[in-house]
Amino acid sequence: MGVKKCSFASAEETRDLTGMEIGGVTAVGLPDSLPLWVDSRVMLPNYVILGGGSRSIKIKVSPQIFHSTPNTTIIKDLALDPS
């Protein structure tokens, strides 16, 4: 990502940018202008659970959905391996 430090957006920033609440933000409903970075290991399982746009809804989808979401980049080793 080319930065030394990165942090999550606040709940207010998240709501303003996405129109969704923390706990329900979904990759399939982000504005096209927002970049989406997905660790390549997310692509390995048969399914992933995503927020459904509200705190009470989750959706089970194939990770292949990330090949269809706008402004998405699959990145090797984006997330640090804790082991």
C-alpha positions as CSV (number, residue, x, y, z in Angstrom):
1,M,0.0,0.0,0.0
2,G,3.0,2.2,0.2
3,V,2.4,3.6,3.7
4,K,4.1,3.2,7.0
5,K,0.9,3.4,9.0
6,C,-2.7,2.6,8.2
7,S,-5.8,2.7,10.4
8,F,-9.6,2.0,10.1
9,A,-12.0,4.8,9.4
10,S,-14.1,6.0,12.4
11,A,-17.8,4.9,12.5
12,E,-18.9,8.4,11.3
13,E,-16.4,8.4,8.4
14,T,-17.5,4.9,7.5
15,R,-21.1,5.9,7.5
16,D,-20.4,9.0,5.4
17,L,-18.3,7.2,2.9
18,T,-20.4,4.0,2.5
19,G,-23.9,4.8,3.8
20,M,-23.5,1.7,6.0
21,E,-23.0,1.1,9.7
22,I,-20.0,-0.5,11.2
23,G,-20.7,-4.2,11.5
24,G,-22.7,-4.3,8.3
25,V,-20.4,-2.7,5.7
26,T,-20.4,-5.0,2.6
27,A,-17.9,-5.1,-0.2
28,V,-20.7,-5.7,-2.7
29,G,-22.3,-2.4,-2.0
30,L,-19.4,0.0,-1.7
31,P,-19.4,3.1,-3.9
32,D,-17.4,2.6,-7.1
33,S,-15.0,5.4,-6.1
34,L,-13.8,3.5,-3.0
35,P,-10.9,1.1,-3.5
36,L,-11.3,-2.4,-2.1
37,W,-8.2,-4.4,-1.2
38,V,-8.6,-8.1,-0.6
39,D,-5.9,-10.4,0.7
40,S,-5.3,-13.2,-1.7
41,R,-5.9,-15.8,1.1
42,V,-9.5,-14.6,1.2
43,M,-9.9,-16.2,-2.2
44,L,-9.0,-19.7,-1.0
45,P,-12.1,-21.0,0.9
46,N,-15.3,-22.1,-0.8
47,Y,-17.2,-19.2,0.7
48,V,-16.8,-16.1,2.8
49,I,-19.2,-14.2,5.1
50,L,-19.7,-10.5,4.3
51,G,-21.7,-7.8,5.9
52,G,-25.1,-7.4,4.3
53,G,-25.4,-3.6,4.5
54,S,-26.8,-3.5,8.1
55,R,-25.6,-4.8,11.4
56,S,-28.2,-7.5,11.5
57,I,-27.6,-9.0,8.0
58,K,-24.7,-11.2,6.8
59,I,-24.4,-12.9,3.4
60,K,-22.5,-16.1,2.5
61,V,-20.9,-15.8,-1.0
62,S,-18.1,-17.3,-3.1
63,P,-14.9,-15.3,-2.8
64,Q,-15.0,-15.2,-6.6
65,I,-17.4,-12.3,-6.1
66,F,-14.4,-10.0,-5.6
67,H,-13.6,-10.5,-9.3
68,S,-16.9,-8.6,-10.0
69,T,-16.8,-5.8,-7.4
70,P,-15.7,-2.4,-8.7
71,N,-12.2,-1.0,-7.9
72,T,-11.1,-4.3,-6.3
73,T,-7.4,-5.4,-6.1
74,I,-6.4,-8.8,-4.8
75,I,-3.1,-8.4,-3.0
76,K,-0.8,-11.2,-1.9
77,D,0.1,-11.0,1.8
78,L,-2.0,-7.9,2.5
79,A,-2.8,-9.1,6.0
80,L,0.1,-10.0,8.3
81,D,0.3,-13.6,9.3
82,P,0.1,-13.7,13.1
83,S,2.1,-16.9,13.4
